């Protein structure tokens, strides 16, 4: 099966060398060159190119080379020429952004750095001591180390966005783009479907709710009275599997990461204080604050969820089936039923019930993109028809019901303007943006001061001094 991305971007690859922003796109560990002089290791680096006011270090080229070699060990030294040429293109965008007075605020840089380092810290369970041991520097020291790189990344993104933001494409241009793709290279699309859903969760009955509240109240009393430690109670009883294995420890977290009821409670606690039992959408909790650092807290909790009985499930299934009948008999439009009955916590709710494919971020699903239950519930349906109620499990293990409407379905076919105009338009527009950007880049290379160190003279990259 031919990949549409490979086919539709082929024109782009033929028009200019493909390059990326990996050097300045994220946080990476700087690689320093090491040479041995009289048995002693010394750190060596030098400027190997200049682009306007921007410099390129030998270590940048070597880092990219080592990264490429890790993917393909057969690569030779000549690849460094391509790497240097790509970095020159990246620096050229940054330099032009500075010349054009593209502004990047400290707040923007801080926000991106915080986002990236918070992600790293989450993978370490919020353990800052482990972070310092692993990287040999504090979080703030690491942020300072990568501040300029992050600023350059944002500058490059803003500059490129500024250049291509107003590019539009006409139907005539889409047709011309499509005709440039050789007939025998046109992709073959699998059958695809678009679906919408209405999702309902069973409502916990009062008996089970009281049983869960009684259980967590008893567990809290054991901790308060000293009959058991918080960690013991959490490990044996908490229904949050991610934290239970760590004695209830949630790691470090900032404001905005917890549901409102939980956040209001945890940020109102003093160190080592244990909260009263609280209720959230997940169930009943009690919480202990371990440590506070400004707007960051480290806490542990115990979670007890009320049980969903077979009767609760039956009631939920009966309710969603009644909604299905309203839609089937034209008493209610599907989108109106979504707004009235579907869970607002589902991403599809804000999209009128239309479900997005997480693999492609569009609304088209191939058969193998759908879970078997959903596929077999709609595979023999016609557009506009609705499945029977389906029970399914959410990522956290909770049960829910949904009905699925088949919106559209296509047969396997070779790409055509008639059937795939929207998809081809997207590819054509991206191609036009890239062509425009590459043309801009070539023009700027001709008019910008570029110096290449003689050590890379064999690459044939032209100096413009």
C-alpha positions as CSV (number, residue, x, y, z in Angstrom):
1,X,0.0,0.0,0.0
2,X,1.4,3.4,-1.0
3,X,1.6,6.1,1.6
4,X,-0.1,9.3,0.5
5,X,2.4,11.4,2.5
6,X,5.3,9.8,0.6
7,X,3.6,10.4,-2.8
8,X,2.3,13.9,-2.3
9,X,5.5,15.2,-0.8
10,X,7.7,13.8,-3.6
11,X,7.6,17.0,-5.6
12,X,8.9,18.8,-2.5
13,X,11.8,16.5,-2.1
14,X,12.7,16.9,-5.8
15,X,12.7,20.7,-5.6
16,X,15.3,21.2,-2.8
17,X,17.3,19.5,-0.1
18,X,15.1,18.4,2.8
19,X,16.2,20.0,6.1
20,X,14.9,20.2,9.6
21,X,15.2,22.2,12.8
22,X,16.4,19.4,15.0
23,X,19.3,21.4,16.2
24,X,17.2,24.0,17.8
25,X,13.8,22.3,18.0
26,X,14.2,20.9,21.5
27,X,16.3,20.2,24.5
28,X,19.4,18.1,23.9
29,X,22.7,17.4,25.6
30,X,25.5,19.4,24.1
31,X,28.3,17.3,22.6
32,X,31.8,18.6,23.1
33,X,34.7,17.3,20.9
34,X,37.4,15.5,22.8
35,X,41.0,15.1,21.7
36,X,43.9,13.6,23.5
37,X,47.0,15.8,23.9
38,X,49.9,14.3,25.8
39,X,47.6,11.8,27.4
40,X,45.2,14.5,28.7
41,X,41.6,14.9,27.5
42,X,40.8,18.5,26.5
43,X,37.6,20.1,25.4
44,X,37.9,21.5,21.8
45,X,35.5,23.6,19.8
46,X,35.7,26.3,17.2
47,X,33.6,28.5,14.9
48,X,33.3,26.8,11.5
49,X,30.7,29.1,9.9
50,X,29.0,32.5,10.3
51,X,25.6,33.5,8.9
52,X,25.2,37.2,9.4
53,X,25.7,37.7,13.1
54,X,25.0,34.0,13.9
55,X,27.8,31.5,14.4
56,X,28.0,27.8,13.9
57,X,30.3,25.7,16.1
58,X,32.1,22.5,15.2
59,X,30.3,20.8,18.1
60,X,26.9,21.5,16.5
61,X,28.0,19.8,13.3
62,X,29.5,16.9,15.2
63,X,26.4,16.5,17.3
64,X,24.2,16.2,14.3
65,X,26.6,13.8,12.7
66,X,26.7,11.5,15.7
67,X,22.9,11.6,15.8
68,X,22.7,10.7,12.1
69,X,25.3,7.9,12.6
70,X,23.2,6.5,15.4
71,X,20.4,6.0,12.9
72,X,22.6,4.8,10.1
73,X,26.1,3.6,11.0
74,X,27.1,3.4,7.3
75,X,27.1,7.2,6.9
76,X,30.5,8.6,6.0
77,X,32.2,11.9,6.8
78,X,30.9,13.5,3.7
79,X,27.4,13.7,5.4
80,X,28.8,16.5,7.5
81,X,28.6,18.8,4.4
82,X,24.8,18.2,4.2
83,X,24.6,18.8,8.0
84,X,26.5,22.0,7.8
85,X,24.4,23.2,4.9
86,X,21.2,22.5,6.9
87,X,22.4,24.3,9.9
88,X,23.3,27.3,7.8
89,X,19.7,27.3,6.5
90,X,18.4,27.2,10.1
91,X,20.7,30.0,11.3
92,X,19.7,32.0,8.2
93,X,16.0,31.9,9.3
94,X,17.0,33.0,12.9
95,X,19.3,35.8,11.6
96,X,16.5,37.1,9.3
97,X,14.0,37.0,12.1
98,X,16.4,39.2,14.1
99,X,16.9,41.6,11.2
100,X,13.1,41.8,10.7
101,X,12.7,42.6,14.4
102,X,10.6,39.5,15.1
103,X,10.1,39.7,18.9
104,X,10.2,36.9,21.4
105,X,9.4,37.8,25.0
106,X,11.1,36.3,28.0
107,X,7.6,35.0,29.0
108,X,7.4,33.0,25.8
109,X,10.8,31.5,26.3
110,X,10.1,30.7,30.0
111,X,6.8,29.1,29.1
112,X,8.4,26.7,26.6
113,X,11.3,25.9,28.9
114,X,8.9,25.2,31.7
115,X,6.7,23.0,29.5
116,X,9.7,21.0,28.3
117,X,11.4,20.6,31.7
118,X,8.1,19.8,33.4
119,X,7.7,16.9,30.9
120,X,11.2,15.6,31.8
121,X,10.5,16.0,35.5
122,X,7.2,14.1,35.2
123,X,9.1,11.1,33.7
124,X,11.2,11.2,36.8
125,X,8.2,11.2,39.1
126,X,8.9,14.8,40.0
127,X,12.2,13.9,41.7
128,X,14.4,17.0,41.4
129,X,17.3,15.3,43.3
130,X,17.3,12.6,40.7
131,X,17.2,15.2,37.9
132,X,20.2,17.0,39.4
133,X,22.1,13.7,39.7
134,X,21.3,12.6,36.2
135,X,22.1,15.9,34.4
136,X,24.7,17.2,36.9
137,X,22.9,20.5,37.2
138,X,19.7,22.0,38.7
139,X,16.6,22.6,36.7
140,X,17.2,26.3,36.7
141,X,20.8,25.8,35.6
142,X,19.6,23.6,32.7
143,X,17.0,26.2,31.7
144,X,19.7,28.9,31.6
145,X,21.9,26.6,29.5
146,X,19.2,26.2,26.9
147,X,17.5,29.6,27.0
148,X,19.2,30.9,23.9
149,X,18.5,27.7,21.9
150,X,14.8,27.9,22.9
151,X,14.6,31.6,21.9
152,X,16.2,30.8,18.5
153,X,13.6,28.0,18.0
154,X,10.7,30.4,18.7
155,X,12.3,33.0,16.5
156,X,12.6,30.5,13.6
157,X,9.0,29.3,14.1
158,X,7.6,32.9,14.1
159,X,9.7,33.8,11.0
160,X,8.6,30.8,9.0
161,X,5.0,31.4,10.2
162,X,5.1,35.0,9.1
163,X,6.4,34.0,5.7
164,X,3.7,31.4,4.9
165,X,0.7,32.4,7.0
166,X,-1.0,34.2,4.1
167,X,-0.4,31.6,1.4
168,X,-3.6,30.4,-0.1
169,X,-4.3,28.0,-2.9
170,X,-6.9,28.0,-5.7
171,X,-8.8,25.0,-7.1
172,X,-6.8,25.5,-10.4
173,X,-3.5,25.2,-8.5
174,X,-4.8,22.0,-6.8
175,X,-5.6,20.6,-10.1
176,X,-2.1,21.5,-11.5
177,X,-0.5,20.0,-8.4
178,X,-2.4,16.7,-8.9
179,X,-1.6,16.5,-12.6
180,X,2.2,16.8,-11.8
181,X,2.0,13.5,-9.9
182,X,2.6,10.6,-12.4
183,X,-0.4,8.5,-12.9
184,X,1.4,5.3,-11.8
185,X,2.6,7.1,-8.6
186,X,-0.9,8.1,-7.4
187,X,-1.6,6.6,-4.0
188,X,-4.3,3.9,-3.5
189,X,-6.6,4.9,-0.7
190,X,-8.1,2.2,1.6
191,X,-11.7,2.3,2.4
192,X,-12.3,5.1,5.0
193,X,-15.1,6.0,7.3
194,X,-16.2,9.0,9.3
195,X,-18.2,8.4,12.5
196,X,-19.9,10.3,15.2
197,X,-20.7,9.2,18.7
198,X,-22.9,9.8,21.8
199,X,-21.3,8.6,25.0
200,X,-22.9,8.1,28.4
201,X,-21.4,6.9,31.7
202,X,-23.4,4.9,34.3
203,X,-24.5,6.8,37.4
204,X,-23.3,5.4,40.7
205,X,-26.2,4.3,42.9
206,X,-26.4,5.7,46.4
207,X,-25.8,2.4,48.2
208,X,-22.4,1.9,46.5
209,X,-21.5,5.5,46.9
210,X,-22.1,5.3,50.7
211,X,-20.1,2.0,50.9
212,X,-17.1,3.7,49.2
213,X,-17.4,6.7,51.5
214,X,-17.6,4.5,54.6
215,X,-14.5,2.5,53.4
216,X,-12.3,5.6,52.8
217,X,-13.4,7.2,56.1
218,X,-12.3,4.0,57.9
219,X,-9.0,4.0,56.1
220,X,-8.4,7.6,57.0
221,X,-9.1,7.0,60.6
222,X,-6.5,4.2,60.6
223,X,-3.9,6.6,59.3
224,X,-4.9,9.4,61.7
225,X,-4.9,7.1,64.7
226,X,-1.5,5.6,63.8
227,X,-2.8,2.0,63.2
228,X,-1.2,2.1,59.8
229,X,1.0,4.5,57.8
230,X,-0.3,6.5,54.9
231,X,2.0,4.6,52.6
232,X,0.7,1.2,53.8
233,X,-3.0,2.2,53.4
234,X,-2.4,3.6,49.9
235,X,-0.4,0.6,48.7
236,X,-3.0,-1.9,49.8
237,X,-6.2,-0.1,49.2
238,X,-5.9,2.9,46.8
239,X,-7.6,2.5,43.5
240,X,-5.2,4.8,41.7
241,X,-2.8,2.2,40.3
242,X,-0.2,4.8,39.2
243,X,0.4,6.2,42.7
244,X,-0.6,3.2,44.8
245,X,2.6,1.4,43.9
246,X,4.5,4.4,45.4
247,X,2.5,4.6,48.6
248,X,0.1,7.1,47.1
249,X,2.9,9.5,46.1
250,X,1.8,11.7,43.2
251,X,5.2,13.4,42.7
252,X,5.5,17.1,42.2
253,X,2.8,19.0,40.4
254,X,1.9,22.6,39.6
255,X,-1.4,24.4,39.8
256,X,-3.7,23.5,37.0
257,X,-2.8,19.8,36.8
258,X,-5.5,18.5,39.2
259,X,-9.3,18.7,39.0
260,X,-10.6,21.7,40.9
261,X,-11.8,20.0,44.1
262,X,-8.5,18.1,44.5
263,X,-6.4,21.2,43.7
264,X,-8.3,23.4,46.2
265,X,-7.7,20.9,48.9
266,X,-4.1,20.0,48.3
267,X,-3.0,23.7,48.0
268,X,-4.8,24.5,51.2
269,X,-2.9,21.9,53.3
270,X,0.1,22.6,55.6
271,X,3.2,20.3,55.3
272,X,2.3,16.7,56.5
273,X,-1.3,17.7,57.1
274,X,-3.9,15.1,56.1
275,X,-7.2,16.4,54.5
276,X,-10.7,15.4,55.3
277,X,-12.3,13.0,52.8
278,X,-13.2,14.8,49.5
279,X,-15.2,13.8,46.5
280,X,-14.1,14.4,42.8
281,X,-15.2,12.9,39.5
282,X,-12.9,10.0,40.2
283,X,-14.3,9.0,43.5
284,X,-13.4,9.7,47.2
285,X,-9.9,10.8,48.3
286,X,-8.0,11.9,51.3
287,X,-4.7,13.7,50.8
288,X,-1.4,14.4,52.6
289,X,0.9,17.3,51.6
290,X,4.5,16.1,51.6
291,X,6.2,19.3,50.4
292,X,5.5,22.7,48.9
293,X,7.8,24.7,46.6
294,X,6.0,27.9,45.6
295,X,3.3,26.9,43.2
296,X,4.5,23.3,43.1
297,X,3.4,20.7,45.6
298,X,4.2,17.1,46.3
299,X,1.4,15.1,47.8
300,X,0.1,11.6,48.3
301,X,-3.5,10.4,48.3
302,X,-5.7,7.4,48.7
303,X,-8.6,6.9,46.2
304,X,-11.6,4.7,46.6
305,X,-14.0,4.5,43.7
306,X,-17.7,3.5,44.2
307,X,-18.5,0.3,42.4
308,X,-20.6,0.3,39.3
309,X,-23.2,-2.5,39.6
310,X,-24.8,-4.5,36.8
311,X,-28.0,-2.6,37.5
312,X,-26.2,0.8,37.0
313,X,-24.8,-0.5,33.7
314,X,-28.3,-1.7,32.6
315,X,-29.8,1.7,33.3
316,X,-27.1,3.5,31.4
317,X,-27.6,1.1,28.4
318,X,-31.4,1.6,28.5
319,X,-31.0,5.4,28.6
320,X,-28.6,5.6,25.6
321,X,-30.8,3.1,23.7
322,X,-33.8,5.4,24.2
323,X,-31.7,8.3,22.8
324,X,-30.9,6.1,19.8
325,X,-34.6,5.5,19.2
326,X,-35.3,9.3,19.3
327,X,-32.7,9.9,16.6
328,X,-33.6,6.8,14.5
329,X,-37.3,8.0,14.4
330,X,-36.3,11.5,13.5
331,X,-37.5,13.0,16.8
332,X,-34.1,14.4,17.4
333,X,-31.1,15.2,15.1
334,X,-27.9,13.4,16.0
335,X,-25.9,16.6,16.7
336,X,-28.7,17.9,18.9
337,X,-28.7,14.6,20.8
338,X,-24.9,15.0,21.3
339,X,-25.4,18.4,22.9
340,X,-28.2,17.2,25.1
341,X,-27.1,13.8,26.2
342,X,-23.4,13.0,25.4
343,X,-20.7,13.4,28.0
344,X,-19.0,16.8,27.9
345,X,-15.7,15.1,28.9
346,X,-15.4,13.4,25.5
347,X,-13.3,15.2,22.8
348,X,-16.1,14.5,20.3
349,X,-18.6,16.5,22.3
350,X,-17.1,19.9,21.1
351,X,-17.1,18.6,17.5
352,X,-20.8,17.8,17.3
353,X,-20.1,14.2,18.1
354,X,-17.6,13.7,15.2
355,X,-14.7,11.5,16.2
356,X,-11.1,12.4,15.3
357,X,-8.6,9.8,14.3
358,X,-5.8,10.2,16.9
359,X,-3.3,8.7,14.4
360,X,-3.9,11.3,11.7
361,X,-5.7,14.1,13.6
362,X,-8.5,14.1,10.9
363,X,-11.9,12.5,10.9
364,X,-11.2,9.6,8.5
365,X,-10.7,6.1,9.8
366,X,-9.5,3.0,7.9
367,X,-10.9,-0.3,9.1
368,X,-7.8,-1.1,11.1
369,X,-7.8,2.3,12.8
370,X,-11.0,1.3,14.7
371,X,-11.3,-1.1,17.6
372,X,-12.9,-4.4,16.5
373,X,-16.2,-3.7,18.5
374,X,-16.7,-0.3,16.8
375,X,-15.8,-1.6,13.3
376,X,-18.1,-4.6,13.4
377,X,-20.9,-2.5,14.8
378,X,-20.9,-0.2,11.7
379,X,-19.3,-2.1,8.9
380,X,-22.6,-3.2,7.3
381,X,-24.3,0.2,8.0
382,X,-25.2,2.8,5.4
383,X,-24.3,6.5,5.9
384,X,-26.7,8.0,8.5
385,X,-27.4,4.7,10.2
386,X,-26.7,4.2,13.9
387,X,-25.2,1.2,15.8
388,X,-26.8,-0.5,18.8
389,X,-25.4,0.6,22.2
390,X,-21.8,-0.5,22.7
391,X,-20.2,-1.0,26.1
392,X,-16.5,0.0,26.2
393,X,-13.8,0.8,28.7
394,X,-12.2,4.2,29.2
395,X,-8.3,4.4,29.6
396,X,-8.8,4.5,33.4
397,X,-10.8,1.3,33.3
398,X,-14.2,2.9,33.9
399,X,-17.1,1.6,31.8
400,X,-19.3,3.6,29.5
401,X,-21.8,3.2,26.6
402,X,-21.9,4.8,23.2
403,X,-23.9,4.7,20.0
404,X,-22.0,5.3,16.8
405,X,-23.4,6.9,13.6
406,X,-21.7,6.1,10.3
407,X,-21.4,9.5,8.5
408,X,-19.5,8.6,5.3
409,X,-17.8,5.6,3.8
410,X,-15.5,5.4,0.8
411,X,-14.5,2.3,-1.3
412,X,-10.8,1.5,-1.9
413,X,-9.7,3.6,-4.8
414,X,-6.8,5.4,-6.5
415,X,-6.5,9.0,-5.5
416,X,-8.7,11.3,-7.6
417,X,-9.7,14.9,-7.6
418,X,-13.4,14.1,-7.5
419,X,-13.3,11.9,-4.4
420,X,-10.3,13.3,-2.5
421,X,-10.2,17.0,-3.3
422,X,-9.9,18.1,0.3
423,X,-7.0,15.8,1.0
424,X,-5.2,16.8,-2.2
425,X,-5.8,20.4,-1.4
426,X,-4.0,20.1,1.9
427,X,-1.0,18.4,0.2
428,X,-1.0,21.0,-2.6
429,X,-1.1,23.9,-0.1
430,X,1.7,22.4,2.0
431,X,3.7,22.0,-1.2
432,X,3.1,25.6,-2.2
433,X,4.2,26.8,1.2
434,X,7.4,24.8,1.1
435,X,8.2,25.9,-2.4
436,X,7.7,29.5,-1.4
437,X,9.8,29.1,1.7
438,X,12.7,27.4,-0.2
439,X,12.6,30.2,-2.8
440,X,12.8,32.7,0.0
441,X,15.7,30.8,1.6
442,X,17.7,30.7,-1.7
443,X,17.2,34.4,-2.1
444,X,18.4,35.2,1.4
445,X,21.5,33.0,1.0
446,X,22.5,35.2,-2.0
447,X,22.3,38.4,-0.1
448,X,23.5,37.4,3.4
449,X,27.1,37.3,4.6
450,X,28.1,33.6,5.0
451,X,31.6,32.5,5.9
452,X,32.7,28.8,5.8
453,X,35.9,27.8,7.6
454,X,38.5,26.2,5.2
455,X,38.2,22.9,7.1
456,X,34.8,22.5,5.3
457,X,36.1,23.9,2.0
458,X,35.8,20.5,0.4
459,X,32.0,20.8,0.8
460,X,31.6,23.4,-2.0
461,X,29.4,25.6,0.1
462,X,29.8,29.1,-1.3
463,X,31.2,31.9,0.9
464,X,29.4,35.2,0.5
465,X,31.6,37.7,2.3
